[in-house]
Amino acid sequence: MNARPSHPPRDLTRRDLLRITAVGLAGLTVAACSSAATSDAMRARAWGAYIPTVLPSDGSADSPIEQLAALAEVHPRYLHRYAAIGEPAPIPEFDAIVTAGSTPLLTVEPWLAGQGPNQPEYALQRIAAGDFDRELRRWGAELTAWGRPVLFRFAPKMNTAAYPWSLGVNGNTARDYRGAWSRMRTVVGTEGTGNIRFVWAPAVLTTETKPFAEAYPDANEVNYVALDGYNWGDADGHRWTPAADLFGTSLAVLRELDGDHPMLITEVACATAPQLGLKANWIRDFFTLIDNEPRLEAFLWYQADTQRDWRFNSTSASIDAFRSSLAAMSSQK
């Protein structure tokens, strides 16, 4: 996990090959990895989740984290929190996560939350130029003062069109993203004392996302590489997407892009389908997929009922599939 491999050459031929790989690998099954990555297969995979709150409510016998662990029947290693760049570190939430025996994964987003992608004041060139150094320095100082291990995910899903830091939005380019990441990593890392681990996380490749290879920063500036992917179901212009179709191509590109760092799936969920058992089958197929990815260290389920009912317990069949698959995964050594 602490290996610092050299970055692949930043020449056009290399990146062109990666773009071709991203387009041409549809339907590719998971391939064998390097011997170094294969050795990581001996490590038991873990799971985590985003839940709307981790703080206990007055009068509740169990905390939300304890309720989640009871629901899944396996304790989560990671709990996911979000914050805008101008907000303070959510230390009370971090404390609750650590008290429960888990580790926080924090996503810091450079924007005013809920204001959409048209926020040119948060363009990547401004981050790269140092206009947000004060905020980044504060994040590094607050997390260092807290002192516990934390995974730090900055400006994820840059290959969608949903955010001020997205490629093609507010004039952003892949080069700008690399520059902004490098600036963030230098400033936050300068304040850090080793408890902060940096996670780079594009969205999976679909017809609605851009290739992400060119946005990959220097490998020395990353501790984990990750993906986000959701099966939105077949409503509202979407189509039901099997787990292998959703993640397979992107995992292959990620392996080609970075040969050494451990992998995470930092956001994943499946919509609830009207057909009985379809979501349960999707969950089982997802666990089969990650079981065949030796470098994958953990996944984090998006456990919320928002635009879709993403919760793994949205049906009796889906919770049974999640519990049994998670128990089997957790028992592997």
C-alpha positions, 0 to 999 in steps of 0.5 A: 500500500505504501509503494511509490512506483514511477508514473507511466510516461506522459507521452501521447502514444501512451495516452492514446493507447489507454483511450483505445483500451477504454473504448475497446475493452467492453465486455472484457472479463477480469484478467490476471494481474501482476505477481505483486498484485496477486500477493494482495489477494491473500488479504481479506477484502473489506466493505464500507458504506455511506449512510446519511448520518453516523451520529447517534440520535437522542434516545436511540439504543444503537448508533447508526453505525451499529444499526448498519453493522447489524443489518449487514451482519458484518461490521464496516471497515470504512464509513464515507463522509462528504464535505465542501472545500470551505467547510470544517473537517467533520471531527464529531463524525470522525470520532463516532466512526473511530469509536465504532471501530471503523475508518473514515473515507472523506470526500472533499469537493471544491464547490458550493454544494448543491449549486451545480457545475456552473461555478467558474470560481472553482475551475481547476486552473484556479486550484492549480494556481494556488487560489485555494491553498488556504482552504487546503492547508486548513484541511491538512492541519485539521486532519493532522491534528485529529491524528487518526488514519483517514482516506482523503478523496479529492474532486472525484468523478472528474470524468462526468459533467456534474461538477465545477471540476469536471473535464470540459466544464468551466474550461477544465482539461485533464492537464488542469486536473493533474495540476490541481491534484498535484497542488492539493497533494503538496499543500495537504501533504505538507501539513500531514504527518502520515495519517492521510491517504490520498484516493483518486476516483473517477466514475466508471466508463459509460456513454455519459462519462469521458475517458479518465486516463489522462486525468491520472496524476503522478503515481507518487501523489496517490495511495489508492486508485478507485472507481464509482459506479451505479446501476440506475435501473431502466427508468428515466432514460437509463438501462439496467446494467449488469455489474460486469458491464458497469465495472469490467471495462473500467477496472481493466483500464485502471489496472493498465493505468496503475499497476501497483496501488491497491484499488477501492470502489468508493461508491457503488449501489443498485437501484431497486427493480420491479422484477422480483429478485433482479437486484439480488442477482445484481448484488451476487454478480457484483460480489463475484466481480470483485472476488476476481479482482486481486488488488481490490481492497474494499468497496463502499455501498451507497446506503441511502434512499435518494433518487433511487432506493439504493439500499441493499435492504430495499427488498428481502431478497436483496438483503439476503443476497448482500448478507450471504455474499458479504459473509462469504467475502469476509471469511476469505483469508 
